[in-house]
Amino acid sequence: MSGDTVIRTCNLDVYQKRTRVLAGVNMELKKGELVYLIGKTGAGKSSLLRTLYADIPVGSGEACVAGYDLASCRKRDIPYLRRKLGIVFQDFQLLTDRNVHDNLSFVLRATEWRDKTAIERRIAEVLDMVGMGTKAHKMPYQLSGGEQQRLAIARALLNDPEVILADEPTGNLDLETSEEIMKLLVDISHNGCAMLVATHDFLIISKYPSHILVCKDGTVVHEDL
């Protein structure tokens, strides 16, 4: 895998339990590149993302992500792989019993940050990056949907990932908020982080056009607008 390549698959088969949902997936994602992953519900988008962050084991073929060979990746290596990834979910998956600051500090401590000053500095940095610098004391239920997704993106940025995998990041948001979130993701990619975004939102794709991967007929094909 070249120095700029963050994700590469070759003849990758993706399984959901024992059912093959995608066959022969060939794709490559480089630093600073934004790629959309589209397809009908059940076409395999989420299964492919889950394979890329090692939640589903590689069925057959090759998959390299952030320098890790997923086919031979040991279970104890998966947390280290995920530190190089940012994962953004449609339903935010925030910790509802703690405020914005503590949602982020929990992740940093879980990934072996120990220096309190460094933790506070990094939390302030990522909140500023996503326009949430004044919201550290807020509880998730006090945030709008767009603010909750901004917090989820801030969480994904904490360990300075090489790539962000976003699964329907605008799926629960209105059009105006969706555009704000997508612009934020585009800006992050311009700073060098690769971005793979699964989406149904063709208005967003038309506003921020980029390379497209389509899950259809049991495989992934390359298209462009």
Contacts in CASP RR format, 6 or more apart in sequence:
PFRMAT RR
TARGET T0000
AUTHOR 0000-0000-0000
METHOD contacts of the structure
MODEL  1
MSGDTVIRTCNLDVYQKRTRVLAGVNMELKKGELVYLIGKTGAGKSSLLR
TLYADIPVGSGEACVAGYDLASCRKRDIPYLRRKLGIVFQDFQLLTDRNV
HDNLSFVLRATEWRDKTAIERRIAEVLDMVGMGTKAHKMPYQLSGGEQQR
LAIARALLNDPEVILADEPTGNLDLETSEEIMKLLVDISHNGCAMLVATH
DFLIISKYPSHILVCKDGTVVHEDL
1 8 0 8 1.000
1 64 0 8 1.000
1 67 0 8 1.000
2 30 0 8 1.000
4 30 0 8 1.000
4 31 0 8 1.000
5 28 0 8 1.000
5 29 0 8 1.000
5 30 0 8 1.000
5 64 0 8 1.000
6 29 0 8 1.000
6 30 0 8 1.000
6 31 0 8 1.000
6 65 0 8 1.000
6 66 0 8 1.000
6 162 0 8 1.000
6 163 0 8 1.000
6 194 0 8 1.000
7 27 0 8 1.000
7 28 0 8 1.000
7 29 0 8 1.000
7 52 0 8 1.000
7 63 0 8 1.000
7 64 0 8 1.000
7 65 0 8 1.000
7 66 0 8 1.000
7 163 0 8 1.000
7 194 0 8 1.000
7 196 0 8 1.000
8 27 0 8 1.000
8 28 0 8 1.000
8 29 0 8 1.000
8 62 0 8 1.000
8 63 0 8 1.000
8 64 0 8 1.000
9 25 0 8 1.000
9 26 0 8 1.000
9 27 0 8 1.000
9 28 0 8 1.000
9 61 0 8 1.000
9 62 0 8 1.000
9 63 0 8 1.000
9 64 0 8 1.000
10 26 0 8 1.000
10 61 0 8 1.000
10 62 0 8 1.000
10 63 0 8 1.000
11 24 0 8 1.000
11 25 0 8 1.000
11 26 0 8 1.000
11 60 0 8 1.000
11 61 0 8 1.000
11 62 0 8 1.000
12 22 0 8 1.000
12 24 0 8 1.000
12 25 0 8 1.000
12 26 0 8 1.000
12 51 0 8 1.000
12 58 0 8 1.000
12 59 0 8 1.000
12 60 0 8 1.000
12 61 0 8 1.000
12 62 0 8 1.000
12 63 0 8 1.000
13 20 0 8 1.000
13 22 0 8 1.000
13 23 0 8 1.000
13 24 0 8 1.000
13 25 0 8 1.000
13 58 0 8 1.000
13 59 0 8 1.000
13 60 0 8 1.000
13 61 0 8 1.000
14 20 0 8 1.000
14 21 0 8 1.000
14 22 0 8 1.000
14 23 0 8 1.000
14 25 0 8 1.000
14 44 0 8 1.000
14 47 0 8 1.000
14 48 0 8 1.000
14 51 0 8 1.000
14 56 0 8 1.000
14 59 0 8 1.000
15 21 0 8 1.000
15 47 0 8 1.000
15 56 0 8 1.000
15 57 0 8 1.000
15 59 0 8 1.000
16 44 0 8 1.000
16 47 0 8 1.000
16 56 0 8 1.000
20 59 0 8 1.000
21 42 0 8 1.000
21 43 0 8 1.000
21 44 0 8 1.000
21 47 0 8 1.000
21 218 0 8 1.000
22 44 0 8 1.000
22 47 0 8 1.000
22 48 0 8 1.000
22 215 0 8 1.000
22 218 0 8 1.000
22 219 0 8 1.000
22 220 0 8 1.000
23 218 0 8 1.000
23 219 0 8 1.000
24 61 0 8 1.000
24 219 0 8 1.000
24 220 0 8 1.000
25 48 0 8 1.000
25 219 0 8 1.000
25 220 0 8 1.000
26 220 0 8 1.000
27 35 0 8 1.000
27 213 0 8 1.000
27 220 0 8 1.000
27 222 0 8 1.000
29 35 0 8 1.000
29 163 0 8 1.000
29 194 0 8 1.000
29 196 0 8 1.000
30 194 0 8 1.000
31 162 0 8 1.000
31 192 0 8 1.000
31 193 0 8 1.000
31 194 0 8 1.000
32 189 0 8 1.000
32 190 0 8 1.000
32 191 0 8 1.000
32 192 0 8 1.000
32 193 0 8 1.000
32 194 0 8 1.000
32 195 0 8 1.000
33 189 0 8 1.000
33 194 0 8 1.000
33 195 0 8 1.000
33 210 0 8 1.000
33 211 0 8 1.000
34 185 0 8 1.000
34 186 0 8 1.000
34 189 0 8 1.000
34 194 0 8 1.000
34 195 0 8 1.000
34 197 0 8 1.000
34 208 0 8 1.000
34 210 0 8 1.000
34 211 0 8 1.000
35 195 0 8 1.000
35 196 0 8 1.000
35 197 0 8 1.000
35 210 0 8 1.000
35 211 0 8 1.000
35 212 0 8 1.000
35 213 0 8 1.000
36 197 0 8 1.000
36 198 0 8 1.000
36 199 0 8 1.000
36 205 0 8 1.000
36 210 0 8 1.000
36 211 0 8 1.000
36 212 0 8 1.000
36 213 0 8 1.000
37 45 0 8 1.000
37 48 0 8 1.000
37 49 0 8 1.000
37 196 0 8 1.000
37 197 0 8 1.000
37 198 0 8 1.000
37 199 0 8 1.000
37 212 0 8 1.000
37 213 0 8 1.000
37 215 0 8 1.000
37 220 0 8 1.000
38 45 0 8 1.000
38 198 0 8 1.000
38 199 0 8 1.000
38 200 0 8 1.000
38 205 0 8 1.000
38 212 0 8 1.000
38 213 0 8 1.000
38 214 0 8 1.000
38 215 0 8 1.000
39 45 0 8 1.000
39 200 0 8 1.000
39 214 0 8 1.000
39 215 0 8 1.000
39 216 0 8 1.000
40 215 0 8 1.000
40 216 0 8 1.000
43 215 0 8 1.000
43 216 0 8 1.000
43 218 0 8 1.000
44 215 0 8 1.000
44 218 0 8 1.000
45 167 0 8 1.000
45 198 0 8 1.000
45 215 0 8 1.000
46 167 0 8 1.000
46 198 0 8 1.000
47 56 0 8 1.000
48 215 0 8 1.000
48 220 0 8 1.000
49 165 0 8 1.000
49 167 0 8 1.000
49 196 0 8 1.000
49 198 0 8 1.000
50 56 0 8 1.000
51 57 0 8 1.000
51 58 0 8 1.000
51 63 0 8 1.000
51 70 0 8 1.000
52 63 0 8 1.000
52 65 0 8 1.000
52 70 0 8 1.000
52 165 0 8 1.000
52 196 0 8 1.000
53 65 0 8 1.000
53 81 0 8 1.000
53 82 0 8 1.000
53 85 0 8 1.000
53 87 0 8 1.000
53 165 0 8 1.000
54 65 0 8 1.000
54 68 0 8 1.000
54 70 0 8 1.000
54 73 0 8 1.000
54 78 0 8 1.000
54 81 0 8 1.000
54 82 0 8 1.000
57 70 0 8 1.000
58 70 0 8 1.000
58 71 0 8 1.000
61 71 0 8 1.000
62 69 0 8 1.000
62 71 0 8 1.000
63 69 0 8 1.000
63 70 0 8 1.000
63 71 0 8 1.000
64 70 0 8 1.000
65 81 0 8 1.000
65 84 0 8 1.000
65 85 0 8 1.000
65 163 0 8 1.000
66 81 0 8 1.000
66 84 0 8 1.000
66 85 0 8 1.000
66 161 0 8 1.000
66 162 0 8 1.000
66 163 0 8 1.000
67 84 0 8 1.000
68 77 0 8 1.000
68 80 0 8 1.000
68 81 0 8 1.000
68 84 0 8 1.000
73 81 0 8 1.000
79 111 0 8 1.000
83 111 0 8 1.000
83 159 0 8 1.000
83 161 0 8 1.000
84 159 0 8 1.000
84 161 0 8 1.000
84 162 0 8 1.000
84 163 0 8 1.000
85 161 0 8 1.000
85 162 0 8 1.000
85 163 0 8 1.000
85 164 0 8 1.000
85 165 0 8 1.000
86 156 0 8 1.000
86 157 0 8 1.000
86 159 0 8 1.000
86 161 0 8 1.000
86 163 0 8 1.000
86 164 0 8 1.000
86 165 0 8 1.000
87 156 0 8 1.000
87 164 0 8 1.000
87 165 0 8 1.000
87 166 0 8 1.000
87 167 0 8 1.000
88 149 0 8 1.000
88 152 0 8 1.000
88 153 0 8 1.000
88 156 0 8 1.000
88 164 0 8 1.000
88 165 0 8 1.000
88 166 0 8 1.000
88 167 0 8 1.000
88 169 0 8 1.000
89 152 0 8 1.000
89 167 0 8 1.000
89 168 0 8 1.000
89 169 0 8 1.000
90 167 0 8 1.000
90 168 0 8 1.000
90 169 0 8 1.000
90 171 0 8 1.000
90 172 0 8 1.000
91 172 0 8 1.000
92 140 0 8 1.000
92 145 0 8 1.000
92 148 0 8 1.000
92 149 0 8 1.000
92 151 0 8 1.000
92 152 0 8 1.000
92 172 0 8 1.000
93 152 0 8 1.000
94 103 0 8 1.000
94 140 0 8 1.000
94 148 0 8 1.000
94 151 0 8 1.000
94 152 0 8 1.000
94 155 0 8 1.000
95 102 0 8 1.000
95 103 0 8 1.000
95 106 0 8 1.000
95 140 0 8 1.000
96 139 0 8 1.000
96 140 0 8 1.000
96 141 0 8 1.000
98 106 0 8 1.000
98 139 0 8 1.000
99 136 0 8 1.000
99 137 0 8 1.000
99 138 0 8 1.000
99 139 0 8 1.000
99 140 0 8 1.000
100 127 0 8 1.000
100 132 0 8 1.000
100 135 0 8 1.000
100 136 0 8 1.000
100 137 0 8 1.000
100 138 0 8 1.000
100 139 0 8 1.000
100 140 0 8 1.000
100 143 0 8 1.000
100 151 0 8 1.000
101 123 0 8 1.000
101 136 0 8 1.000
101 137 0 8 1.000
103 140 0 8 1.000
103 151 0 8 1.000
103 155 0 8 1.000
104 122 0 8 1.000
104 123 0 8 1.000
104 126 0 8 1.000
104 127 0 8 1.000
104 151 0 8 1.000
104 154 0 8 1.000
104 155 0 8 1.000
104 158 0 8 1.000
105 119 0 8 1.000
105 123 0 8 1.000
107 155 0 8 1.000
107 158 0 8 1.000
108 119 0 8 1.000
108 122 0 8 1.000
108 123 0 8 1.000
108 158 0 8 1.000
108 159 0 8 1.000
109 119 0 8 1.000
111 158 0 8 1.000
111 159 0 8 1.000
113 119 0 8 1.000
113 122 0 8 1.000
122 158 0 8 1.000
123 136 0 8 1.000
123 158 0 8 1.000
124 133 0 8 1.000
124 136 0 8 1.000
126 154 0 8 1.000
126 155 0 8 1.000
126 157 0 8 1.000
126 158 0 8 1.000
127 133 0 8 1.000
127 135 0 8 1.000
127 136 0 8 1.000
127 154 0 8 1.000
129 154 0 8 1.000
129 157 0 8 1.000
129 188 0 8 1.000
130 150 0 8 1.000
130 151 0 8 1.000
130 153 0 8 1.000
130 154 0 8 1.000
130 157 0 8 1.000
130 184 0 8 1.000
131 150 0 8 1.000
132 147 0 8 1.000
132 150 0 8 1.000
132 151 0 8 1.000
132 154 0 8 1.000
135 143 0 8 1.000
135 147 0 8 1.000
135 151 0 8 1.000
138 147 0 8 1.000
140 148 0 8 1.000
140 151 0 8 1.000
143 151 0 8 1.000
144 177 0 8 1.000
145 172 0 8 1.000
145 173 0 8 1.000
145 177 0 8 1.000
146 173 0 8 1.000
146 177 0 8 1.000
146 180 0 8 1.000
146 181 0 8 1.000
149 169 0 8 1.000
149 170 0 8 1.000
149 172 0 8 1.000
149 173 0 8 1.000
149 177 0 8 1.000
149 181 0 8 1.000
150 181 0 8 1.000
150 184 0 8 1.000
152 169 0 8 1.000
153 164 0 8 1.000
153 169 0 8 1.000
153 181 0 8 1.000
153 184 0 8 1.000
153 185 0 8 1.000
153 188 0 8 1.000
156 164 0 8 1.000
157 164 0 8 1.000
157 188 0 8 1.000
157 193 0 8 1.000
161 193 0 8 1.000
162 193 0 8 1.000
162 194 0 8 1.000
163 193 0 8 1.000
163 194 0 8 1.000
163 195 0 8 1.000
163 196 0 8 1.000
164 185 0 8 1.000
164 188 0 8 1.000
164 193 0 8 1.000
164 194 0 8 1.000
164 195 0 8 1.000
164 196 0 8 1.000
165 196 0 8 1.000
166 185 0 8 1.000
166 195 0 8 1.000
166 196 0 8 1.000
166 197 0 8 1.000
166 198 0 8 1.000
167 198 0 8 1.000
168 198 0 8 1.000
168 199 0 8 1.000
168 200 0 8 1.000
169 181 0 8 1.000
169 182 0 8 1.000
169 185 0 8 1.000
169 197 0 8 1.000
169 199 0 8 1.000
170 177 0 8 1.000
170 178 0 8 1.000
170 181 0 8 1.000
170 182 0 8 1.000
170 199 0 8 1.000
170 201 0 8 1.000
170 204 0 8 1.000
171 178 0 8 1.000
171 199 0 8 1.000
171 200 0 8 1.000
171 201 0 8 1.000
173 181 0 8 1.000
175 203 0 8 1.000
178 201 0 8 1.000
178 203 0 8 1.000
178 204 0 8 1.000
179 204 0 8 1.000
179 207 0 8 1.000
182 197 0 8 1.000
182 201 0 8 1.000
182 204 0 8 1.000
182 207 0 8 1.000
182 208 0 8 1.000
183 208 0 8 1.000
185 195 0 8 1.000
185 197 0 8 1.000
186 195 0 8 1.000
186 208 0 8 1.000
188 195 0 8 1.000
189 195 0 8 1.000
199 205 0 8 1.000
205 212 0 8 1.000
205 225 0 8 1.000
206 225 0 8 1.000
209 224 0 8 1.000
209 225 0 8 1.000
211 222 0 8 1.000
211 224 0 8 1.000
212 222 0 8 1.000
212 223 0 8 1.000
212 224 0 8 1.000
212 225 0 8 1.000
213 220 0 8 1.000
213 221 0 8 1.000
213 222 0 8 1.000
213 223 0 8 1.000
214 220 0 8 1.000
214 221 0 8 1.000
214 222 0 8 1.000
214 223 0 8 1.000
END
